Amino acid sequence: MRYGEISIIIHDSGYAVPNMASLPHITVIGACATATHGSGIQNGNLATSISAIEFVNAAGELVTMSRQKDGELFNGAVVSLGGLGVVTKITLDLVPSFKMTQVVYRNLPMRALQDHFVEIMSKGYSVSLFTHWENQNINQVWVKSKVEEGVSTVIEPELFGAKLATQKLHPIEDQSPENTTDQLGEVGEWYERLPHFKMGFKPSAGAELQSEYFVAIEYAYEAMMAIESLHEKITPHLFVSEIRTIKADELWLSPQYKQTTVAFHFTWKQDEEVVMQLLPLIEEKLAPFKPRPHWGKLFTMAPEVIQAQYEKMEDFRQLLRQHDPEGKFRNEFMDKYIFSNEEKSA
C-alpha cells in the first residue's frame, strides 16, 4: 500500500501520520525499510512511526516485534533493507488529523543560511530548500505549516530576502505546477500539503535519477558550500536539488541514528554515465562531514566507509543471521554494503 492510499483511509477515521515524503506514490513498507523521510527538524524519518512489525523469516516463521516488547532489537529490525524477510504487517503511530498551509518563497541568498540555517528550517512544520546550485541562490523555499484551531495564520511577505511567491510553482521551474500540492497559503488536509506532489499525477520530473547524502546538522552550511564549489559540474546535469532536515532517532541503520541531519538530495537528468562520474566528486567534498548516503538511491562510497558510520552494524548482521542464517534474503547490495567488510576481515 502506498502513502497516498493509506492517507485517505486513516484521514477518514480522523487520524494522520506525523509526516510524509515528497512523493505519496511510494509504498509504506519500502519507504520505512530504507529510512526514507520528509522534512522537519522536529520530525523523524518515516521509519520512526513504526511501532510494531510482522515478517516471515527465512525459516518460514511468522515473527512479530514491537517497540514496547523488543526494545533495542526492534530498533534494528525497522530499517532492515529487506534483509530480515517478507514484511507482512506493520503498525504505525498515528496522530489526530490536522490541516496545513503551504507557501513558497523565491530567491533566498545562500549566505542567509550561514547564521540562520536552523531558524529558516524551523519556519514551518516542514521546510524544503530547492536550488540549482547557481549564483549561490536558493531558488525556492517551501514552508508547510500546521493550522491551529483558533490561531490566525500569519504569512510573512519576505524571508531573509526571499520574496513570497504569488503564483503556484513546480520545484523544477520550467515544468507545470499542476501536479504539485496546493500553495499560496490555501488551507488543506495534512495529506494534501505534506507531499510536494499530488497522488494522481506524474511525480517529480518522471524520468530521472536520484542521489542523497546526510550529514550532521551542525555542518549544514559548510557542507552546502562544499557542494556549491562544484556548481559548474553539477548544474548542467541537474533537474533540481533539495535540502531538508530530519530529526535524530535510535534506529540502527537509519542515517539519522543519534544525529539530526541535513539532507542534500539531487534529482538528476537521466544520464547514468555522467551522474556516476559526478557522485565521487560530491562524496569527496562531503567526506570531512562523514556523510551517510540514502540506502535507496545512487552512491559510490566504499562499503567500509559506509559501514564505519553505523556503530550498530555488527549487531544488525547478527540480527540478520538469526532470522536468515543461510542468506536467502541477501542480494548483491546486501553482500556489498552490509557483509563485505566482515567477510574480508574473516
Secondary structure by P-SEA (a helix, b strand, c coil): ccaaaaaaaaaaaccccccccccccccaaaaaaacccccccccccccccccbbbbbccccccccccccccaaaaaaccccccccccccbbbbbbcccccbbbbbbcbbbcccccccaaaaaacccbbbbbbccccccccbbbbbbbbcccbbbbbbcccccbbbbcccccccccccccccccccccccccccccccccccccccccccccccccccccaaaaaaaaaaaacccccccccbbbbbbbbbbccccccccccbbbbbbbbccccaaaaaaaaaaaaaaaccccccccccccccccaaaaaaaccaaaaaaaaaaacccccccccccccccccaaaaaac
